[in-house]
Amino acid sequence: MKILFMGTPDFALPTLRELCLAGHEIVGVVTQPDKPKGRGHHLTPPPIKVFAIEKSIPVYQPLTLRGEEFEQTLKSLDPEMIVVVAYGKILPQNVLDYPKYGCVNVHGSLLPEYRGAAPMQRAIIDGKTVTGITTMLMAAGLDTGDMLLKCEVEIGENDNFEDIHDRLSEAGAKLLVKTVEKLEKGEITPEKQDDSKATYAAKIEKSDCLLDFSLDAKTLHDLIRGLSPIPLSFTHTPDGKLLKVVESRIFDAEKTVKALPGTVLSVGEDIKVVCGKGILSLLTVVPEGKGRMSAADFVRGRKIAEGALLR
């Protein structure tokens, strides 16, 4: 099948790779413009562009999909299907309507749950034990199109965003290839979403990342892993300095300690912190102005002590 692929970050790479391996004709790749990165602000191409160039696939980086210029590009490529994976721009109606088999999106949740920008993070933060991938026909609304195929992926109690991102990326690639084959053979009946069961996975904001130790240990643990390794949850040491938390474990989910939430109960190989309910063990942190380090190294630097209050 003649496919135009739209995607930008690492999450999209396995899908493009699997489409190539399956023998589909990738007529082009549409991705976001190169962006400045690092201290030198050097223009850096998106991962999808790098892969496409290696495979001699034509690359397009339009500032907008609206207007005559991209419409002419679309007509010249004449795809039978457009596959969209984490592209980062809204597709206008004329693009959605163009291909014979439609525009197919790989979404990182079991729709209609977690429509929106941060489905993987929000599922972990909410303490879900199962998430998944949904392939869908794209429509004008936000992740509201008819569903095609689904697959489930388990979330372990200590899995973080990176773990689930990578797992869903690979699962999505396989499910998309299967979706393309079945659509071409007419073996899929698109299923409308039940809007009454829809939930929204809002973009992660800085305010989402502050650790409120009046909450229970499990809720805090889920938040920490849902935001790790990026953008990371945070608290403040008694001197007001920022302390980001990379990794935690639930030391005790039920115990009630007669101390203010946020009080450091003990220090050693980890930092045990009193929560509204239970005790949380901090294992890996990023102190203000420093790199990632173990809690033990942070403690050895005498940056935290028993009885200190994090807030």
DADA-V943218 format. One record per residue. N is the residue number from 1. RES is the residue in one small letter. SS is DSSP state (helix for helix, strand for strand, loop for the rest). PSI is psi in radians with two decimals (* if undefined). OMEGA is omega as a letter, one per 30 degrees, with the letter a starting at -180 (* if undefined). Layout:
n=N res=RES ss=SS psi=PSI omega=OMEGA
n=N res=RES ss=SS psi=PSI omega=OMEGA
This chain:
n=1 res=m ss=loop psi=2.53 omega=l
n=2 res=k ss=strand psi=2.00 omega=a
n=3 res=i ss=strand psi=2.33 omega=l
n=4 res=l ss=strand psi=2.16 omega=a
n=5 res=f ss=strand psi=2.31 omega=l
n=6 res=m ss=strand psi=2.08 omega=l
n=7 res=g ss=strand psi=2.90 omega=a
n=8 res=t ss=loop psi=-1.01 omega=a
n=9 res=p ss=loop psi=-3.07 omega=l
n=10 res=d ss=helix psi=-0.59 omega=a
n=11 res=f ss=helix psi=-0.54 omega=a
n=12 res=a ss=helix psi=-0.30 omega=a
n=13 res=l ss=helix psi=-0.86 omega=a
n=14 res=p ss=helix psi=-0.61 omega=a
n=15 res=t ss=helix psi=-0.81 omega=l
n=16 res=l ss=helix psi=-0.72 omega=l
n=17 res=r ss=helix psi=-0.79 omega=a
n=18 res=e ss=helix psi=-0.61 omega=l
n=19 res=l ss=helix psi=-0.70 omega=l
n=20 res=c ss=helix psi=-0.79 omega=a
n=21 res=l ss=helix psi=-0.53 omega=a
n=22 res=a ss=loop psi=-0.10 omega=l
n=23 res=g ss=loop psi=0.20 omega=l
n=24 res=h ss=loop psi=2.66 omega=l
n=25 res=e ss=strand psi=1.84 omega=l
n=26 res=i ss=strand psi=1.80 omega=a
n=27 res=v ss=strand psi=-0.30 omega=l
n=28 res=g ss=strand psi=2.84 omega=l
n=29 res=v ss=strand psi=2.23 omega=l
n=30 res=v ss=strand psi=2.18 omega=a
n=31 res=t ss=loop psi=2.99 omega=a
n=32 res=q ss=loop psi=2.73 omega=l
n=33 res=p ss=loop psi=2.70 omega=l
n=34 res=d ss=loop psi=2.54 omega=a
n=35 res=k ss=strand psi=2.59 omega=l
n=36 res=p ss=strand psi=2.38 omega=l
n=37 res=k ss=strand psi=2.75 omega=l
n=38 res=g ss=loop psi=3.13 omega=a
n=39 res=r ss=loop psi=-0.55 omega=a
n=40 res=g ss=loop psi=-0.09 omega=a
n=41 res=h ss=loop psi=0.70 omega=l
n=42 res=h ss=strand psi=2.43 omega=l
n=43 res=l ss=strand psi=2.19 omega=a
n=44 res=t ss=strand psi=2.23 omega=a
n=45 res=p ss=loop psi=2.63 omega=l
n=46 res=p ss=loop psi=2.65 omega=l
n=47 res=p ss=helix psi=-0.64 omega=a
n=48 res=i ss=helix psi=-0.68 omega=l
n=49 res=k ss=helix psi=-0.77 omega=a
n=50 res=v ss=helix psi=-0.81 omega=l
n=51 res=f ss=helix psi=-0.79 omega=a
n=52 res=a ss=helix psi=-0.73 omega=l
n=53 res=i ss=helix psi=-0.71 omega=l
n=54 res=e ss=helix psi=-0.57 omega=a
n=55 res=k ss=loop psi=0.13 omega=l
n=56 res=s ss=loop psi=0.63 omega=l
n=57 res=i ss=loop psi=2.29 omega=l
n=58 res=p ss=loop psi=2.39 omega=a
n=59 res=v ss=strand psi=2.37 omega=l
n=60 res=y ss=strand psi=2.33 omega=a
n=61 res=q ss=loop psi=1.09 omega=a
n=62 res=p ss=loop psi=2.52 omega=l
n=63 res=l ss=loop psi=-0.47 omega=l
n=64 res=t ss=loop psi=2.64 omega=l
n=65 res=l ss=loop psi=-0.05 omega=l
n=66 res=r ss=loop psi=2.57 omega=l
n=67 res=g ss=loop psi=3.03 omega=a
n=68 res=e ss=helix psi=-0.55 omega=a
n=69 res=e ss=helix psi=-0.88 omega=a
n=70 res=f ss=helix psi=-0.52 omega=l
n=71 res=e ss=helix psi=-0.69 omega=l
n=72 res=q ss=helix psi=-0.67 omega=l
n=73 res=t ss=helix psi=-0.78 omega=a
n=74 res=l ss=helix psi=-0.76 omega=a
n=75 res=k ss=helix psi=-0.65 omega=a
n=76 res=s ss=helix psi=-0.60 omega=l
n=77 res=l ss=helix psi=-0.60 omega=l
n=78 res=d ss=loop psi=1.01 omega=a
n=79 res=p ss=loop psi=2.61 omega=l
n=80 res=e ss=loop psi=-0.39 omega=l
n=81 res=m ss=strand psi=2.55 omega=l
n=82 res=i ss=strand psi=2.19 omega=l
n=83 res=v ss=strand psi=2.24 omega=a
n=84 res=v ss=strand psi=2.14 omega=l
n=85 res=v ss=strand psi=1.86 omega=l
n=86 res=a ss=loop psi=0.85 omega=a
n=87 res=y ss=loop psi=-0.81 omega=l
n=88 res=g ss=loop psi=0.07 omega=l
n=89 res=k ss=loop psi=2.65 omega=l
n=90 res=i ss=loop psi=2.33 omega=l
n=91 res=l ss=loop psi=2.20 omega=l
n=92 res=p ss=loop psi=2.85 omega=a
n=93 res=q ss=helix psi=-0.65 omega=a
n=94 res=n ss=helix psi=-0.53 omega=l
n=95 res=v ss=helix psi=-0.77 omega=l
n=96 res=l ss=helix psi=-0.62 omega=a
n=97 res=d ss=helix psi=-0.21 omega=a
n=98 res=y ss=helix psi=-0.97 omega=a
n=99 res=p ss=loop psi=2.56 omega=a
n=100 res=k ss=loop psi=-0.76 omega=a
n=101 res=y ss=loop psi=0.16 omega=l
n=102 res=g ss=loop psi=-3.12 omega=l
n=103 res=c ss=strand psi=2.08 omega=a
n=104 res=v ss=strand psi=2.22 omega=a
n=105 res=n ss=strand psi=2.50 omega=l
n=106 res=v ss=strand psi=1.96 omega=a
n=107 res=h ss=strand psi=2.39 omega=a
n=108 res=g ss=loop psi=0.87 omega=l
n=109 res=s ss=loop psi=2.99 omega=l
n=110 res=l ss=loop psi=1.54 omega=a
n=111 res=l ss=loop psi=2.59 omega=g
n=112 res=p ss=loop psi=0.15 omega=l
n=113 res=e ss=loop psi=2.48 omega=l
n=114 res=y ss=loop psi=0.92 omega=l
n=115 res=r ss=strand psi=2.65 omega=l
n=116 res=g ss=strand psi=-2.86 omega=a
n=117 res=a ss=loop psi=-0.47 omega=a
n=118 res=a ss=loop psi=0.99 omega=a
n=119 res=p ss=helix psi=-0.65 omega=a
n=120 res=m ss=helix psi=-0.82 omega=l
n=121 res=q ss=helix psi=-0.79 omega=a
n=122 res=r ss=helix psi=-0.61 omega=l
n=123 res=a ss=helix psi=-0.73 omega=l
n=124 res=i ss=helix psi=-0.81 omega=l
n=125 res=i ss=helix psi=-0.63 omega=a
n=126 res=d ss=loop psi=0.00 omega=l
n=127 res=g ss=loop psi=0.36 omega=l
n=128 res=k ss=loop psi=2.57 omega=l
n=129 res=t ss=loop psi=-0.17 omega=l
n=130 res=v ss=strand psi=2.37 omega=l
n=131 res=t ss=strand psi=-2.71 omega=l
n=132 res=g ss=strand psi=-2.92 omega=l
n=133 res=i ss=strand psi=2.44 omega=l
n=134 res=t ss=strand psi=2.23 omega=l
n=135 res=t ss=strand psi=2.47 omega=a
n=136 res=m ss=strand psi=2.71 omega=l
n=137 res=l ss=strand psi=2.18 omega=a
n=138 res=m ss=loop psi=2.49 omega=l
n=139 res=a ss=loop psi=-3.13 omega=a
n=140 res=a ss=loop psi=-0.51 omega=a
n=141 res=g ss=loop psi=3.07 omega=a
n=142 res=l ss=loop psi=1.78 omega=l
n=143 res=d ss=loop psi=0.69 omega=a
n=144 res=t ss=loop psi=-0.01 omega=a
n=145 res=g ss=loop psi=2.94 omega=a
n=146 res=d ss=loop psi=2.40 omega=a
n=147 res=m ss=strand psi=2.57 omega=a
n=148 res=l ss=strand psi=-1.23 omega=l
n=149 res=l ss=strand psi=2.76 omega=l
n=150 res=k ss=strand psi=2.69 omega=l
n=151 res=c ss=strand psi=2.55 omega=a
n=152 res=e ss=strand psi=2.59 omega=l
n=153 res=v ss=strand psi=2.24 omega=a
n=154 res=e ss=strand psi=2.58 omega=l
n=155 res=i ss=loop psi=1.99 omega=l
n=156 res=g ss=loop psi=2.82 omega=a
n=157 res=e ss=loop psi=-0.34 omega=l
n=158 res=n ss=loop psi=0.15 omega=l
n=159 res=d ss=loop psi=2.43 omega=l
n=160 res=n ss=loop psi=-3.07 omega=a
n=161 res=f ss=helix psi=-0.73 omega=l
n=162 res=e ss=helix psi=-0.76 omega=l
n=163 res=d ss=helix psi=-0.86 omega=a
n=164 res=i ss=helix psi=-0.68 omega=l
n=165 res=h ss=helix psi=-0.86 omega=a
n=166 res=d ss=helix psi=-0.69 omega=a
n=167 res=r ss=helix psi=-0.76 omega=a
n=168 res=l ss=helix psi=-0.58 omega=l
n=169 res=s ss=helix psi=-0.80 omega=l
n=170 res=e ss=helix psi=-0.72 omega=l
n=171 res=a ss=helix psi=-0.70 omega=l
n=172 res=g ss=helix psi=-0.66 omega=l
n=173 res=a ss=helix psi=-0.84 omega=a
n=174 res=k ss=helix psi=-0.72 omega=a
n=175 res=l ss=helix psi=-0.62 omega=l
n=176 res=l ss=helix psi=-0.78 omega=l
n=177 res=v ss=helix psi=-0.74 omega=l
n=178 res=k ss=helix psi=-0.68 omega=l
n=179 res=t ss=helix psi=-0.78 omega=a
n=180 res=v ss=helix psi=-0.80 omega=a
n=181 res=e ss=helix psi=-0.76 omega=a
n=182 res=k ss=helix psi=-0.62 omega=l
n=183 res=l ss=helix psi=-0.73 omega=a
n=184 res=e ss=helix psi=-0.59 omega=l
n=185 res=k ss=helix psi=-0.04 omega=a
n=186 res=g ss=loop psi=0.53 omega=a
n=187 res=e ss=loop psi=0.16 omega=l
n=188 res=i ss=loop psi=2.32 omega=l
n=189 res=t ss=loop psi=1.92 omega=a
n=190 res=p ss=loop psi=2.47 omega=a
n=191 res=e ss=strand psi=2.21 omega=l
n=192 res=k ss=loop psi=2.55 omega=l
n=193 res=q ss=loop psi=2.55 omega=l
n=194 res=d ss=loop psi=1.76 omega=a
n=195 res=d ss=helix psi=-0.45 omega=a
n=196 res=s ss=helix psi=-0.31 omega=l
n=197 res=k ss=helix psi=0.09 omega=a
n=198 res=a ss=loop psi=2.46 omega=l
n=199 res=t ss=loop psi=2.78 omega=a
n=200 res=y ss=strand psi=2.23 omega=l
n=201 res=a ss=strand psi=1.54 omega=a
n=202 res=a ss=loop psi=2.66 omega=l
n=203 res=k ss=loop psi=2.49 omega=l
n=204 res=i ss=loop psi=2.17 omega=l
n=205 res=e ss=loop psi=2.86 omega=l
n=206 res=k ss=helix psi=-0.65 omega=a
n=207 res=s ss=helix psi=-0.41 omega=l
n=208 res=d ss=helix psi=-0.32 omega=a
n=209 res=c ss=helix psi=-0.20 omega=a
n=210 res=l ss=strand psi=2.25 omega=l
n=211 res=l ss=loop psi=2.10 omega=l
n=212 res=d ss=loop psi=1.77 omega=a
n=213 res=f ss=loop psi=-0.02 omega=l
n=214 res=s ss=loop psi=-0.23 omega=l
n=215 res=l ss=loop psi=2.95 omega=a
n=216 res=d ss=strand psi=2.81 omega=a
n=217 res=a ss=helix psi=-0.69 omega=a
n=218 res=k ss=helix psi=-0.77 omega=l
n=219 res=t ss=helix psi=-0.73 omega=l
n=220 res=l ss=helix psi=-0.72 omega=l
n=221 res=h ss=helix psi=-0.75 omega=l
n=222 res=d ss=helix psi=-0.68 omega=l
n=223 res=l ss=helix psi=-0.79 omega=a
n=224 res=i ss=helix psi=-0.84 omega=a
n=225 res=r ss=helix psi=-0.50 omega=l
n=226 res=g ss=helix psi=-0.36 omega=a
n=227 res=l ss=loop psi=0.17 omega=a
n=228 res=s ss=loop psi=2.31 omega=g
n=229 res=p ss=loop psi=0.03 omega=l
n=230 res=i ss=loop psi=2.38 omega=g
n=231 res=p ss=loop psi=-0.12 omega=a
n=232 res=l ss=loop psi=2.36 omega=l
n=233 res=s ss=strand psi=2.87 omega=a
n=234 res=f ss=strand psi=2.79 omega=l
n=235 res=t ss=strand psi=-2.97 omega=l
n=236 res=h ss=strand psi=2.45 omega=l
n=237 res=t ss=loop psi=2.92 omega=a
n=238 res=p ss=loop psi=-0.46 omega=l
n=239 res=d ss=loop psi=0.12 omega=l
n=240 res=g ss=loop psi=0.05 omega=a
n=241 res=k ss=loop psi=2.57 omega=a
n=242 res=l ss=strand psi=2.40 omega=l
n=243 res=l ss=strand psi=1.90 omega=l
n=244 res=k ss=strand psi=2.59 omega=a
n=245 res=v ss=strand psi=2.15 omega=a
n=246 res=v ss=strand psi=-0.70 omega=a
n=247 res=e ss=strand psi=2.48 omega=l
n=248 res=s ss=strand psi=2.98 omega=l
n=249 res=r ss=strand psi=2.68 omega=l
n=250 res=i ss=strand psi=1.95 omega=l
n=251 res=f ss=strand psi=-0.74 omega=l
n=252 res=d ss=strand psi=2.14 omega=a
n=253 res=a ss=loop psi=-0.35 omega=a
n=254 res=e ss=loop psi=-0.47 omega=a
n=255 res=k ss=loop psi=2.37 omega=l
n=256 res=t ss=loop psi=2.16 omega=a
n=257 res=v ss=loop psi=2.39 omega=l
n=258 res=k ss=loop psi=1.28 omega=l
n=259 res=a ss=loop psi=2.76 omega=l
n=260 res=l ss=loop psi=2.40 omega=l
n=261 res=p ss=loop psi=2.35 omega=a
n=262 res=g ss=loop psi=-0.12 omega=l
n=263 res=t ss=strand psi=2.33 omega=l
n=264 res=v ss=strand psi=2.03 omega=a
n=265 res=l ss=strand psi=-0.70 omega=l
n=266 res=s ss=strand psi=2.75 omega=l
n=267 res=v ss=strand psi=2.65 omega=a
n=268 res=g ss=loop psi=-2.05 omega=l
n=269 res=e ss=loop psi=-0.29 omega=l
n=270 res=d ss=loop psi=3.13 omega=l
n=271 res=i ss=strand psi=1.94 omega=a
n=272 res=k ss=strand psi=2.22 omega=a
n=273 res=v ss=strand psi=2.38 omega=l
n=274 res=v ss=strand psi=2.30 omega=l
n=275 res=c ss=loop psi=3.01 omega=l
n=276 res=g ss=loop psi=-0.58 omega=l
n=277 res=k ss=strand psi=2.13 omega=l
n=278 res=g ss=loop psi=-3.14 omega=a
n=279 res=i ss=strand psi=2.30 omega=a
n=280 res=l ss=strand psi=2.39 omega=l
n=281 res=s ss=strand psi=2.08 omega=l
n=282 res=l ss=strand psi=2.20 omega=a
n=283 res=l ss=strand psi=-0.66 omega=a
n=284 res=t ss=strand psi=2.34 omega=a
n=285 res=v ss=strand psi=2.91 omega=l
n=286 res=v ss=strand psi=1.76 omega=l
n=287 res=p ss=strand psi=2.73 omega=l
n=288 res=e ss=loop psi=2.24 omega=l
n=289 res=g ss=loop psi=0.10 omega=a
n=290 res=k ss=loop psi=3.04 omega=l
n=291 res=g ss=loop psi=3.10 omega=l
n=292 res=r ss=strand psi=2.39 omega=l
n=293 res=m ss=strand psi=2.83 omega=l
n=294 res=s ss=strand psi=2.69 omega=l
n=295 res=a ss=helix psi=-0.63 omega=l
n=296 res=a ss=helix psi=-0.75 omega=l
n=297 res=d ss=helix psi=-0.68 omega=l
n=298 res=f ss=helix psi=-0.74 omega=l
n=299 res=v ss=helix psi=-0.76 omega=a
n=300 res=r ss=helix psi=-0.49 omega=l
n=301 res=g ss=loop psi=0.06 omega=l
n=302 res=r ss=loop psi=0.66 omega=l
n=303 res=k ss=loop psi=-0.12 omega=a
n=304 res=i ss=loop psi=2.59 omega=a
n=305 res=a ss=loop psi=2.81 omega=l
n=306 res=e ss=loop psi=2.35 omega=a
n=307 res=g ss=loop psi=-0.23 omega=l
n=308 res=a ss=loop psi=2.69 omega=a
n=309 res=l ss=strand psi=2.10 omega=l
n=310 res=l ss=loop psi=2.40 omega=l
n=311 res=r ss=loop psi=* omega=*
